[in-house]
Amino acid sequence: MTNQIEAVELTEIVFPEHANHYGTLFGGNALMLMSKAAFLCARAFAKSDVVMARCGDAQFLAPVPVGNVLHLRGWISRVGRSSLTVCVSGTAQQLGREPRAVLRSWFEMVAVDGNGRPARIPGAYLHREKEEA
């Protein structure tokens, strides 16, 4: 069995309730949106529920003013037995202008079973015995 997903894309608009006192996307909301993209990408790939185990190297490359459209793209960069790494990048676009890179991070996600315990990702890990057969 192979997992067919290549990437997940989300589009959001930055409203005043998402902004800080400077009128730009609040960092906490940016992290929430990136983690949402990572979750959806990991869940689709693993074909099971997932939880976040770690977030690393979050980069806020440029401010995202209210009214900008935020495009987030998440893709799988590593797959283990029950965990996977999802990279997320974001561009912002003001009406009539070219999109610009604004966000970047990676997330370690873990597939879990109904009890919240780590679960094997189907088709992502082969035991050495199977490889030798």
Secondary structure, DSSP 4 states (H G I P E B T S, - for coil): ------EEEEEEE--GGGB-TTSBB-HHHHHHHHHHHHHHHHHHHHTS-EEEEEEEEEEE-S--BTT-EEEEEEEEEEE-SSEEEEEEEEEEE-TTS--EEEEEEEEEEEEB-TTS-B-PPTTS---HHHHH-
